[in-house]
């Protein structure tokens, strides 16, 4: 089958002007492939969608208890945050609890995604710091894990470091792969990252949301991570952003985490598709990377991933009409407007899930 298929199109007038391609897998906790687009075995990097798995070993070893972390701080460790003042303060609070310094972070520095924070830095003449980096929560979690175990901090990103080996082993186990089957790369924040088939990433999310068959300690860690993310979705991304809004509207039934280059994952908690339904994972890849674009308000947004994920959830029956209405700013179908706010076309998903009964 083709690796990627058409998933989203944009019109100008009545003419299709652009088409985006992608692939997706929908898998339940038993490993059953429920639905797909394109090739569900296509291999690609999760990027930041891997963050909940990267947090698991730290939580599993009692890191949250050791440092007295609150659920909102656990959510921050799983985050791709916007660098808002709220996020930066939370990251620094975790560092204070764990006895870490901001200078320990090796994630690099970029301007905050949060426009208010970026404007404030610019107007005050301040420069962003590593805590403004969208991955600073993840890195702080890795450093806290190393600190807790008395391991070196300066090499915490090396693949051979015990922290990274724990993460690799945990991620592989959650996705039911051997560590040597995982393709490795270096993420934008310099941490190791993983490429696996969409099927296995979706399975990992299904097991994260429905860990009843996992050992008790790991199942407890999974529940702590998903509960924290759903209780504090504003920490996972940021107010008004897709991951945050979908978890807010999802009512404790959906865990959401996106990644760079057009990657998006979601996990459905048991019962989300009806009484007795198992946990389900969804992994989506937009082949062209769905590069975010700046809107008239100055904010950067992806237009394909949110709309396609909403359409997948709609076709699965995971969202009702009221929830879809609350999320209509992201799609699935949206008017295309020009700079005068005139409607000049429409953007919309253009696929039907294969295999769906």
N, C-alpha and C positions, 0 to 999 in steps of 0.2 A: 504494500500500500504506500501511497505518497507519504513522505515524512510530515509535510505540512499541507494543510488545505486552507482555502479561503475561510476566514472567520469574521471579517469586519470590512465594511465598505463605507465610502463617503461619496455623496452625490453633490453635484452643483446643478441646480435646476433638476431635471429628471435624468441626467446623465451621470453614470457612475464615473467618478473622477479618480478614485484611488481604492486599492484593495490591499488588505493586510492578511498575511497567512500565519498559521500557527498550528499547534497540536496540543492535545490535552488528554488526561486520563482521569477517570473516576473509579475509585476502588474502595471496597468495603473492608472492614477489619479482618475478615476471613481470607482476604486476598482475591476475592472475586472481582473481576473487571466488569463494572456495571455499565460503563459508557465510555466513549472516546471520540476524539477528533484526530484525523491523521494517524500517525503511528504512535501508539502509547508506549512503545519501547524505545523511542528516540531519546538519546542521551544528551543532557544539557546541564549546565551549572545552576544550582539553586540560588546562588548568591545570597542575599540577605534572608531569603525564605528558609535558610538553614538555621537561623538564630535560635528558635526554640529548642532545637536539638543540641546546639552548642551550649546552651544553658543547662541541659539536663544533668551532666555529670556533677556539676557544682551543687545543684539542688539535691541530687541523689546522695551525695556524700555529706549532706547536712550543712551546706554552706549558709543557707538562709537562717538556720537556727544558730549557727556559730556566731554570726555577725548581727543577729537580730534584724534581719531584713524584713520589711513590710511587703505585702503583696504588690503595691505600686512600684517598689524597687525591683522586685522579681520581674515585673512586666518591663521595666526599663532595661534590664539586662537582655531581654528578648527583642529590643526595639531597633527600628530605623527611625530615630526621632528627628525633629526639625531644628534642633538647636535653640528652642525657645528658652526663655529665662527659667521656666518651670523645669524643663528637661535638664538644663545645665545644673541647676541647684540640686536636683535629685541625683544626678551622677556624682556630683561632689559630695553629697551626703553619704552615698555608698562608699566612696573612697575614704571618707573620714571614719566610718564604722570599721572598715577593714585595715586601717592604718596605711593607706596608699597615698601617693602623691600624683598630681596631674601629670607631672613629668615622667611618670612610669609608663604612660600610654604611648603606644607605638602605632596608633591608627592614622597619624597625620593630622592636617588641619584644613578645613575648608570653610567658606562663608556659610552661616546658618541658612537653612532652607526657609526658616520662619522669617517672613519679611520684616516684621516689627523688630525682631532681634537684630537682623542684619542692618536695618536702618539705624537702630540705636548705636550699634558699634561704629558705623560710618560717621554719624553726626558727632559722636564723642571722641573720634580719633583713635578708638581702641581697635586692636586686631583680634580676630577670632583665635581661640585656643583649642587644644585637642578635645576639651570637653564639649565644644560646639559640634564636633564631628558626629555625624548621624550614627556611627557605630561605637561611640565612646561608652555606651552602657554595656555592650557586649564585651569590649576590651576590659572594662573595669571588672566585670564578672570573671573573666579569665584570670586577671591578676589577683582577684580576691581568692579564687580557687588555689592558685599557686601559693599565695601567702598563707592560707589555711594549712597547707600541707608542707610548708617549709621548703618550697622549691624555688629555683632561681626566677627572678622577675625579669631580668634583662633579656632572656632568651625565650620568653613565654610564647612567642609566635613561631618558633622553630618547629617544624613538623615532628621532629624526634623528641621534643619536650613532652614529659609525661602528661601535661594538660591536654596537648593536641592529640596525643595518642589515645587518651581517654575519650576525647570528643569523637575521633574517627571511629573507634570501636563502638561507641554508643550509637552514633549515627548509622553505622553499618547494621547493627543489630536491629534498630528500629525499622530499617528499610528491608530487612531480611536479605542482606548481601554480606559477602565476606569483605573485609577491609581492602583486600587486594583487587576486588572488583570495582572499586570506586576510583574514578578518574579525579586526579587532584590538580588544583591550580591555586593561584594566589589572588585573593579578592582585592577590591579597590582599597580596602583598609589595611592590607598587608597580611591578614590572617589567612590560613589555609581554607580553601573552599572545595566543594564537592560537586561532581557531575555524575548523575545516575539516570537510568531510564525514568521517564515521567511516571510510569506504573509504580516503581519502587518509592519515588518521592510521595506519591499519593497514598500508598500503603503506609508509609511512615506517619503521615498526618492522620490517617484513620486510626492507627495504633496509639498515637499521641492523645487523641480524643476519646478513645475507647480502650484503655489499657488493661482490660479485665483478665487477659491471658498472660500478662507480663508478671515477672517476679514482684513481690509486694513492694519492695523498696523502689524499684523503677516505676511501678504503677503510681505510687504515692507522689513521686517527683513529677510524673506526667500530669497528674491532677493539679499539683501546685502550680505548674507552669500555665496550663490552660485556664485555670480559675483566675490566676493573676491577670492574664492577658484580657480575658473577657470582663473582669471587674474594673480594670483600669486601661481601657483601650486608648485613651488619650496619651498614655505613656508609650504605647507601642509605635505610634506614628505621630499624630498631632491633631488638634481640633480641626474638623472640616476635611481631613484627608480620608482617602477611601478605606484603608484598613480600619481606622478608628470608627468611621461612620457605620461600616458594615457590622462591626462587632456591637456597636451601640444599638443598632436597629435589630440585630440578630437575637436579642433577648436571651443571652446565655446559651445559645445553641450553635454558634458559629465562631470558630477561631480562624483568624485571617492574618497572613503575612506575605507581603510582596518582596520581590528582589529586583535587582537591576537587570537591564537588558530584556525587559518584557516577560519576567517570570512572576507568577502569582500562585500561591497555594491557599487553600482553605480546608478546614476540617469541620465536619458536622458531628455534633455530639450525639450519643445514642438518643433515639426518640425524635431527632430533628426532622425525619422524613415520615413520622407517624409512630404511633405506639408500637414499641418493640423493635423499631428499626435500629440497626447496628451503627457504630461509628463509620463515617465515610470520609475519605480524603480526596481532594481534587488538586491536580497539578496542571498548570497551564503555561505554555511558552508561546510568545509572539515572536515570530521568526526574525523580524526586522529590528527587534529590541524596543519598539514602542518608546522612542526617546521623548521624555517630557518636553512640553512646550510652554512658554510663558504666556499667560492670559492677559487680558486687559487690566486685571487687578494686580499684575506683577507676580502672581504665584505660578509656579511650574506644576503642570498636571500631565498625567498620561491619559490618553483618550481611549486606547484600545483595551488594555487589561481590565479596567473596571467594568466597562460595558460588556465585554465577553464573559467575565466571571459572573456578572449579574444574570446574563442570559443563560449560562450553564445552571445556575441556582434556580432560575425560573423554570427551566425545562425539567429539572429534577423535582420541582415542587417544594423546594426548601424555603422559599419566600412567598408570602401571600401578597395580595394586591396592595394592602395598606403599607407593608414594608417596602415594596417596590416603589410606591409613590413617595415614601420618605427618602428614597435613594435616587430619585429620578434625575437629580443633578449630575449623576455619573452615567446615566443610561438606563436600560440598554439602548433605547433610541433617543437621539438628541437632535435638535435643530442646529444646523451650521449657520453661524452668523458672521457677518463681516464687521469691519471696525465701526460702522454706523449702527450696529445691532440690527441690521436688516437680515431676515431669514433668506438664505441663498441656497440652501440644500439641507441634507439630512445625513447623519452618521448612524450606522446600525449594524448589529451582528447579522451575519448571513450564513448561518450553519444550523444544522439539526444534529444533535448528538446521535452517534451511531451506537447500536446495541441496546438503546433504552427500550425497555418493555412498555 
